[in-house]
Amino acid sequence: MITIKQLKNIATDIKSDDSWVNDSHSGAEHKGICDGLNRLISHLEETECDECKKDETEWLNNFADYIQDIKPNIYNEACEYADKLEENE
């Protein structure tokens, strides 16, 4: 699987090769290629970040469920504590 870092390096190589640009038409084509690669990388970075957030949320939910099942008093006390801190902000 190709990582985003590898993809960025490939995109940098492609964008830096302007040896074939010899007029305004090929210049516009090169600019379009560069813009497209930048958009692709941005989209992949955003998507990866969203996946990380989903993983973190799932982990936190599993953690809270475990605490609730094993030590419900601690879970309830922690919720009350967090609520109080939030009210004081």
C-alpha positions as CSV (number, residue, x, y, z in Angstrom):
1,M,0.0,0.0,0.0
2,I,1.3,3.5,-0.9
3,T,1.5,5.9,2.0
4,I,0.5,9.5,1.7
5,K,4.2,10.5,2.2
6,Q,5.2,8.3,-0.7
7,L,2.4,9.8,-2.8
8,K,3.6,13.3,-1.9
9,N,7.1,12.5,-3.0
10,I,5.8,11.1,-6.3
11,A,3.6,14.2,-6.8
12,T,6.6,16.5,-6.1
13,D,8.6,14.7,-8.7
14,I,5.8,15.0,-11.3
15,K,5.2,18.6,-10.5
16,S,8.9,19.6,-10.7
17,D,9.2,18.1,-14.1
18,D,8.4,20.9,-16.4
19,S,10.9,20.1,-19.1
20,W,8.1,19.3,-21.5
21,V,6.4,22.7,-21.0
22,N,7.2,24.8,-24.1
23,D,4.2,27.1,-24.6
24,S,1.1,28.5,-22.9
25,H,-0.9,25.4,-23.7
26,S,1.5,22.9,-22.2
27,G,2.0,25.5,-19.3
28,A,-1.7,25.4,-18.6
29,E,-1.7,21.6,-18.8
30,H,1.2,21.5,-16.3
31,K,-0.6,23.9,-14.0
32,G,-3.7,21.7,-14.1
33,I,-1.7,18.6,-13.3
34,C,-0.1,20.3,-10.3
35,D,-3.5,21.6,-9.1
36,G,-5.0,18.1,-9.5
37,L,-2.2,16.5,-7.6
38,N,-2.5,19.0,-4.8
39,R,-6.2,18.4,-4.5
40,L,-5.7,14.7,-4.5
41,I,-3.2,14.9,-1.6
42,S,-5.4,17.3,0.3
43,H,-8.4,15.0,0.0
44,L,-6.4,12.0,1.1
45,E,-5.1,13.8,4.1
46,E,-8.5,14.9,5.1
47,T,-9.9,11.4,4.7
48,E,-7.1,9.9,6.7
49,C,-7.7,12.4,9.5
50,D,-11.5,11.5,9.5
51,E,-10.6,7.8,9.7
52,C,-8.3,8.6,12.7
53,K,-11.1,10.4,14.4
54,K,-13.5,7.5,13.8
55,D,-11.0,5.1,15.3
56,E,-10.4,7.3,18.3
57,T,-14.1,7.7,18.9
58,E,-14.7,4.0,18.6
59,W,-11.9,3.3,21.1
60,L,-13.2,5.9,23.6
61,N,-16.7,4.4,23.3
62,N,-15.4,0.9,23.9
63,F,-13.4,2.1,26.9
64,A,-16.4,3.9,28.4
65,D,-18.6,0.8,27.8
66,Y,-16.0,-1.4,29.6
67,I,-15.8,0.9,32.6
68,Q,-19.6,1.2,32.8
69,D,-19.9,-2.6,32.7
70,I,-17.1,-3.4,35.2
71,K,-17.2,-0.4,37.6
72,P,-20.4,1.6,37.1
73,N,-19.8,3.8,40.1
74,I,-16.5,5.0,38.8
75,Y,-18.0,5.6,35.4
76,N,-20.8,7.7,36.9
77,E,-18.4,9.6,39.1
78,A,-16.2,10.4,36.2
79,C,-19.2,11.6,34.2
80,E,-20.3,13.9,37.1
81,Y,-16.7,15.2,37.4
82,A,-16.5,16.0,33.7
83,D,-19.9,17.7,33.7
84,K,-18.8,19.9,36.7
85,L,-15.6,20.9,34.9
86,E,-17.5,21.7,31.8
87,E,-20.0,23.9,33.7
88,N,-17.2,25.8,35.4
89,E,-15.6,26.8,32.0
